[in-house]
Amino acid sequence: MREYLPCLYAFLGCVGFCVIFEVKRPLFVFLAAAIGAVSWTVYLLMDGYGSEVGRYLVATVVVSILSEICARILKAPVTIFLIIGIIPLVPGGGLYYTMDHLINGDIAAFVQQGLRTAAYAGAIAVGVSLVSSLARILFWRRRPRKGEACARQMSRERREGSS
């Protein structure tokens, strides 16, 4: 049970951010918070497999895929689920300790902690970008430009009228 308490805390924290971001529909709040809990669960389950940056990357890819799926099914913006879902992964502690080392004058620890935090943030950015780009490629439909649909209709009418 102890291992899963952080996932419950991640869920509750995501519900709090849903309130802050004024997510109105209860289903969206539940799903966004559940995606956040899943993100932290994946992060914890990846312990011992590869590097810390890899854990962030895999958890972010899972969050992004779930966000894309929920957005397509519910016909809602992806950002509702994605931003709330990555909240548990944001390296806030790393940023705090980076600034703490800078203020205390420990430049070596500042650089080390800063690079580590930047790598975590970079893994989150790469994960989101990767899934978002793949979703756009897979689900891309060419929409006619503003005057293009009207021109097609007129051309079709001319052809039918001349026959």
Secondary structure per residue as TSV (DSSP state, phi and psi in degrees):
chain	resnum	aa	ss	phi	psi
A	1	M	-	360.0	-37.5
A	2	R	T	-59.5	-34.1
A	3	E	T	-68.6	-26.4
A	4	Y	T	-96.1	-8.5
A	5	L	H	-59.9	-41.6
A	6	P	H	-59.6	-30.7
A	7	C	H	-69.5	-37.9
A	8	L	H	-65.2	-41.2
A	9	Y	H	-64.3	-37.4
A	10	A	H	-64.2	-41.1
A	11	F	H	-60.4	-48.3
A	12	L	H	-66.1	-38.3
A	13	G	H	-63.4	-39.1
A	14	C	H	-67.8	-35.6
A	15	V	H	-61.9	-41.6
A	16	G	H	-60.3	-42.0
A	17	F	H	-69.3	-30.2
A	18	C	H	-62.7	-38.2
A	19	V	H	-66.6	-44.1
A	20	I	H	-62.2	-42.4
A	21	F	T	-84.0	3.5
A	22	E	T	56.6	48.5
A	23	V	-	-75.0	119.1
A	24	K	-	-83.5	-46.3
A	25	R	-	-78.2	130.0
A	26	P	H	-59.0	-34.0
A	27	L	H	-64.8	-40.5
A	28	F	H	-65.0	-40.5
A	29	V	H	-61.4	-47.3
A	30	F	H	-62.3	-48.1
A	31	L	H	-66.6	-40.9
A	32	A	H	-64.1	-42.2
A	33	A	H	-68.2	-36.8
A	34	A	H	-65.1	-39.0
A	35	I	H	-63.8	-39.3
A	36	G	H	-62.7	-40.9
A	37	A	H	-66.0	-39.1
A	38	V	H	-64.1	-37.9
A	39	S	H	-61.1	-43.2
A	40	W	H	-72.1	-33.8
A	41	T	H	-63.2	-45.8
A	42	V	H	-62.5	-42.3
A	43	Y	H	-58.9	-44.4
A	44	L	H	-70.2	-36.9
A	45	L	H	-69.0	-23.8
A	46	M	T	-81.6	2.7
A	47	D	T	-61.5	127.1
A	48	G	T	94.3	-8.0
A	49	Y	S	-108.8	104.1
A	50	G	S	74.3	-158.2
A	51	S	-	-91.1	171.3
A	52	E	H	-65.2	-38.5
A	53	V	H	-64.0	-38.5
A	54	G	H	-63.3	-37.3
A	55	R	H	-62.5	-44.0
A	56	Y	H	-63.0	-42.3
A	57	L	H	-63.4	-48.3
A	58	V	H	-64.1	-44.1
A	59	A	H	-62.5	-39.0
A	60	T	H	-68.9	-38.4
A	61	V	H	-62.9	-42.3
A	62	V	H	-62.0	-45.2
A	63	V	H	-60.9	-43.6
A	64	S	H	-65.4	-40.8
A	65	I	H	-64.4	-46.3
A	66	L	H	-62.7	-38.1
A	67	S	H	-65.4	-42.3
A	68	E	H	-63.3	-42.1
A	69	I	H	-63.5	-48.7
A	70	C	H	-61.9	-40.9
A	71	A	H	-64.5	-40.5
A	72	R	H	-70.5	-41.3
A	73	I	H	-67.6	-44.0
A	74	L	H	-91.4	-0.6
A	75	K	T	52.2	54.6
A	76	A	-	-129.4	162.9
A	77	P	-	-65.8	142.4
A	78	V	H	-63.5	-32.9
A	79	T	H	-61.8	-27.4
A	80	I	H	-57.2	-46.6
A	81	F	H	-85.5	-34.6
A	82	L	H	-70.9	-48.1
A	83	I	H	-65.5	-43.3
A	84	I	H	-66.0	-37.8
A	85	G	H	-67.3	-29.3
A	86	I	H	-92.4	-2.7
A	87	I	G	-54.0	-45.9
A	88	P	G	-64.6	-21.2
A	89	L	G	-88.0	-14.9
A	90	V	S	-61.2	126.8
A	91	P	-	-79.8	65.2
A	92	G	H	-65.7	-38.9
A	93	G	H	-64.1	-39.6
A	94	G	H	-61.9	-41.2
A	95	L	H	-64.1	-41.5
A	96	Y	H	-61.0	-49.3
A	97	Y	H	-69.2	-30.6
A	98	T	H	-61.2	-48.2
A	99	M	H	-67.9	-34.7
A	100	D	H	-62.7	-44.4
A	101	H	H	-64.9	-37.1
A	102	L	H	-65.7	-45.8
A	103	I	H	-65.8	-36.4
A	104	N	T	-80.1	-4.1
A	105	G	T	84.5	9.3
A	106	D	-	-88.2	84.2
A	107	I	H	-66.1	-39.1
A	108	A	H	-62.9	-45.3
A	109	A	H	-68.0	-34.8
A	110	F	H	-61.0	-47.6
A	111	V	H	-64.9	-44.5
A	112	Q	H	-62.0	-49.3
A	113	Q	H	-67.3	-37.8
A	114	G	H	-64.4	-42.7
A	115	L	H	-65.8	-40.0
A	116	R	H	-63.1	-45.5
A	117	T	H	-64.9	-40.3
A	118	A	H	-64.7	-36.0
A	119	A	H	-66.2	-40.3
A	120	Y	H	-64.0	-45.5
A	121	A	H	-64.1	-37.8
A	122	G	H	-65.0	-38.9
A	123	A	H	-64.0	-38.2
A	124	I	H	-64.9	-44.8
A	125	A	H	-64.5	-41.8
A	126	V	H	-65.6	-41.8
A	127	G	H	-61.5	-45.1
A	128	V	H	-65.5	-45.3
A	129	S	H	-64.1	-40.6
A	130	L	H	-61.3	-51.6
A	131	V	H	-69.2	-39.6
A	132	S	H	-62.8	-43.0
A	133	S	H	-65.4	-43.1
A	134	L	H	-64.8	-37.7
A	135	A	H	-65.2	-39.9
A	136	R	H	-66.5	-38.5
A	137	I	H	-67.1	-44.7
A	138	L	H	-72.2	-35.6
A	139	F	T	-110.1	19.5
A	140	W	-	-77.1	129.3
A	141	R	-	-124.4	132.0
A	142	R	-	-75.0	121.5
A	143	R	-	-97.4	140.1
A	144	P	-	-65.3	146.0
A	145	R	-	-70.5	175.7
A	146	K	T	-52.9	-52.6
A	147	G	T	-94.0	-3.8
A	148	E	H	-68.5	-41.5
A	149	A	H	-65.5	-39.5
A	150	C	H	-66.4	-41.5
A	151	A	H	-64.8	-39.6
A	152	R	H	-62.6	-44.1
A	153	Q	H	-62.1	-43.8
A	154	M	H	-65.3	-39.7
A	155	S	H	-64.3	-42.1
A	156	R	H	-63.1	-41.9
A	157	E	H	-65.2	-38.4
A	158	R	H	-63.5	-42.8
A	159	R	H	-65.0	-42.4
A	160	E	H	-68.7	-34.0
A	161	G	H	-72.4	-32.0
A	162	S	H	-82.0	-12.7
A	163	S	-	-80.0	360.0
